[in-house]
Amino acid sequence: MKLARAFIHAYRGITYTFWEERNFRIHVLLAALVLLLGFWFQISAFEWAWIGIAIALVLGFELVNTAIENILDLVSPGYHPLVRRAKDAAAGAVLVAALFALAVGTIIYGPRLWTAFFVN
């Protein structure tokens, strides 16, 4: 029963973040687009693995970023420079993951998109 409750809490955290954080919804939408492109281009299992890693990193870091921001808002409702640094660092982690995902997507889909839209 404890394991089932853990999954319920995790699901609640994901759904809360989805409905409350615009950037998370944007990342989910982009992930869906990337997955559709994967089916359209029939990418290999190896490429699916890289796409999966990239998506998981971005969404995972976005969830952690949300958790950090919520905790910091609770413990320090006013402005504090250390809180700002922590929030900026958490946002930076999401940016690093998103740039990694962009690089993976460019390597996998770039040549295919170029061929599909600009060759012949």
C-alpha positions in Angstrom: 0.0 0.0 0.0 2.9 2.4 0.7 4.2 1.9 -2.8 0.8 2.8 -4.3 0.6 5.9 -2.2 4.1 6.9 -3.4 2.9 6.7 -7.0 -0.2 8.7 -6.1 1.9 11.5 -4.5 4.2 11.5 -7.6 1.2 11.7 -9.9 -0.2 14.6 -7.9 3.1 16.4 -8.1 3.3 16.0 -11.9 -0.3 17.1 -12.4 0.1 20.0 -10.1 3.1 21.1 -12.0 1.4 20.6 -15.3 -1.6 22.8 -14.4 0.3 25.5 -12.4 3.6 25.9 -14.4 3.3 27.3 -17.9 6.9 26.3 -18.8 6.1 22.6 -17.9 3.1 22.6 -20.2 5.3 24.0 -23.0 7.9 21.3 -22.4 5.2 18.6 -22.4 3.8 20.0 -25.7 7.3 20.0 -27.3 7.9 16.5 -26.0 4.7 15.3 -27.7 5.8 17.0 -30.9 9.2 15.3 -30.7 7.5 11.9 -30.1 5.2 12.4 -33.1 8.2 13.3 -35.2 9.9 10.1 -34.0 7.0 8.0 -35.2 6.8 10.0 -38.5 10.4 9.5 -39.3 10.6 6.0 -37.8 13.7 6.7 -35.8 15.8 3.8 -34.5 15.8 2.3 -31.1 19.1 4.0 -30.3 17.6 7.4 -31.3 14.5 6.7 -29.3 16.7 6.1 -26.3 18.4 9.5 -26.7 15.0 11.3 -27.2 13.7 9.6 -24.1 16.7 10.7 -22.0 16.4 14.2 -23.3 12.6 14.4 -22.5 13.1 12.8 -19.1 15.9 15.3 -18.2 13.9 18.3 -19.2 10.7 17.3 -17.5 12.5 16.0 -14.4 14.5 19.2 -14.0 11.4 21.3 -14.5 9.7 19.3 -11.6 12.7 19.8 -9.4 12.8 23.5 -10.3 9.2 23.8 -9.3 9.8 22.0 -6.0 12.8 24.3 -5.2 10.8 27.4 -6.0 7.9 26.4 -3.9 10.1 25.5 -0.9 11.9 28.8 -1.1 8.7 30.8 -1.4 7.5 29.0 1.8 10.6 29.6 3.9 11.4 33.1 2.5 8.3 34.9 1.2 10.2 38.2 0.8 13.1 39.0 -1.4 16.5 37.6 -0.4 19.5 37.5 -2.6 20.4 33.9 -1.7 16.8 32.8 -2.6 17.2 34.6 -5.9 20.5 32.7 -6.5 19.0 29.4 -5.7 16.0 30.0 -8.0 18.2 31.2 -10.8 20.5 28.1 -10.4 17.4 25.8 -10.5 16.2 27.6 -13.6 19.7 27.3 -15.1 19.5 23.5 -14.6 16.4 23.4 -16.6 18.0 25.5 -19.3 21.0 23.2 -19.5 18.7 20.2 -19.9 16.6 22.0 -22.5 19.8 22.9 -24.5 20.9 19.3 -24.3 17.5 18.2 -25.6 17.7 20.8 -28.4 21.1 19.4 -29.4 19.8 15.8 -29.4 16.7 16.8 -31.4 18.9 18.7 -33.9 21.2 15.8 -34.4 18.4 13.3 -34.8 15.8 15.3 -36.7 17.8 18.0 -38.4 18.9 16.0 -41.4 15.5 14.4 -41.8 13.7 17.7 -41.6 16.1 19.3 -44.1 15.5 16.4 -46.5 11.8 16.4 -46.0 11.3 20.2 -46.6 14.2 21.4 -48.7 15.5 18.5 -50.9 13.3 17.7 -53.9 
